Amino acid sequence: MREPAWYESFFGADYLEIYRDLFPPEAAAADVAGLVSLLGLAPGARVLDLACGHGRHAIPLAERGCAVTGYDLSETFLTHARAAAAARGVPVRWLRGDMRALPFDTEFDAAINVFTAFGYFEDPEEDAETLRGVRRALAPGGRFLLETLHRDALLARFRPRVEYTTSGGAQVTRDYVWDLARNRIEESVALVRPDGTRAEYTTSVCTRSLHELIALMRSAGLEPVAWYGGLDGSALELGSRRLVLISERRR
């Protein structure tokens, strides 16, 4: 039996604890306001939230009247998302699947992928296949918004270790190695829960510049039309921490 890939095991209950304090409701509300503005989403817009996680963007988009499909590999996340959507009384279609095998055809007006949920695969062709699937999923004229790390700014502020305590009392240590030859950031995560039990995980994400992402989008049949320094629509500058790239299916 093969070892599960890191992205098959990392996105579970411990992830929600590790990121507990990065997900306040007001942050999601600001993100969604930016998504609506940048993509021009009106009530009734059909939106695919690719790697939707536990629904922190999909659910508020649905509350704004969008017809949202949340797509994710993690059953744990989807279980949380279904419960949260039901509690808030909003309809969202939740589907479990691999982003390399999207089962959609000209179904959406927009697609989003946020919080550095792209670049997981060791083979760049698998990222390209994901984008080709996004293109197929979009109706002609549909737009895809990718929100990720701004690689060029990360060069100046890269930190090999981050340590913190979550509001739930867990101790988190995150160690990073930037493999320049492979253009990937490898992360080792240690979580020590309040009861003393410990869990360890690894992650690996490809970091691409704006120039590289533009080329990758075009190779998949998506034409980049705008880029920003965040979901607030700020200009992309060398010091911007985040990168938002919007691409369009032209035909």
Secondary structure as UniProt FT lines:
FT   HELIX           6..9
FT   HELIX           13..18
FT   HELIX           20..22
FT   HELIX           25..39
FT   TURN            43..44
FT   STRAND          46..50
FT   TURN            53..54
FT   TURN            56..57
FT   HELIX           58..63
FT   TURN            64..65
FT   STRAND          67..72
FT   HELIX           75..88
FT   STRAND          93..96
FT   HELIX           99..101
FT   STRAND          108..113
FT   HELIX           124..137
FT   STRAND          138..149
FT   HELIX           151..157
FT   STRAND          161..165
FT   TURN            167..168
FT   STRAND          171..179
FT   TURN            180..183
FT   STRAND          184..192
FT   TURN            194..195
FT   STRAND          198..206
FT   HELIX           210..219
FT   TURN            220..221
FT   STRAND          223..228
FT   TURN            231..232
FT   TURN            238..239
FT   STRAND          242..248
//
